[in-house]
Amino acid sequence: MPKETFKIKTLTDNNRMSTQELLQFITEKINEGYINFDIDACGQHNIGGSSWAKDRESKLFFTLRNPGQRVGAMALKGTKIVVEGSAPADVGWLNSGATIVVKGDCGDTAAHCAAGGKIYAAGRVGTRSGALMKHDPKFDSPEFWVLKNTGSFGFEFMGGGIAVVCGWDCDSLPSVLGSRSCVGMVGGIIYVRGPIQDVADCVEIKSLDGQDIEFLENGMAKFLQEIDKSELLAELTNWQEWKKIIPVSQDEKSKRMPVSEFRKNHWIKGGIFGDFIHDDFVVYKLPASGEGRVHIPVWNKENCVNCKICLNNCPENAISEEEKIYTSDSEKCIGCGICEAVCPKQCWSMTSNRKEIS
């Protein structure tokens, strides 16, 4: 049977327990059967994230006050962490399934690299929050709910997951996402209530559809209950006030102006170094093909079962097949080695293309 809540005070007679001491002490108590912890912290890091039940089946519950950075970092499914008040940077960094509730503001990089679980913030979150969120299709999408607004550079390189920025008490702000948000975003959805400005051009802002509204209706009441703000439900569920931000589609990307055209017709005339060199405005690929390759693929027919995996995965379409004979076009091949990596029969191998200088 689980034991009662274990209370920990980390500051006694002006003596502060170090982060390492606290985390080791929590682990000892978990091994003794405790699953509920009430912790008066004093800036210790990583609380909740580096702890898990010995049998990996029991759930763990943490109530914290005055924690340090990285609350719930890499926390596992089955862990719930409640911060009574605000928390500094990296809340839920690399969250792997825990539910993390912060009943105040979060510092910078909240939900950074989150891959699972739910993070609920009852106030504002800082710069670069939501950056690099991701989603493994084998698991539920990570969720990041914010009552107020985010700092600048939020959701950089977001690759998956769902963020909800409610914009409550933010009427005076020009944008509830700060400046330069969504740079490099390639996946996921951000639901936003309130003014939006200065988002990257790799995303588009759209109205909600029925599926979006269903998701928000199912999650909003739970979010507000967790942060003790259930009285705001009616105010935050006027879906006409909401928008969603998603990455632009591949079709839209293909319509965009080529770099060469931009440089020739819209950039500084002659280029920024036009006084010194002539710019031919050709945009060269970074990976070299032909003789410039660092490695060259070599095919061995002995084990080939004609599965065509290499052909279908070559990023440069350099591989061709005729009568079960596979060849690589040197003018297209960049020597990346993907053919070798994906072949289940190890028919491809990479050889060095380096030549000694005589």
PyMOL commands that set and color helices and strands:
alter all, ss='L'
color gray80, all
select helices_A, chain A and resi 19-31+210-226+230-236+239-241+250-254+259-265+290-292+301-303+309-313+338-342
alter helices_A, ss='H'
color red, helices_A
select strands_A, chain A and resi 6-9+11-12+15-16+36-40+60-65+79-83+96-102+116-121+143-146+159-165+187-193+203-206+242-247+295-299+319-322+325-328+348-352
alter strands_A, ss='S'
color yellow, strands_A
deselect
rebuild
show_as cartoon
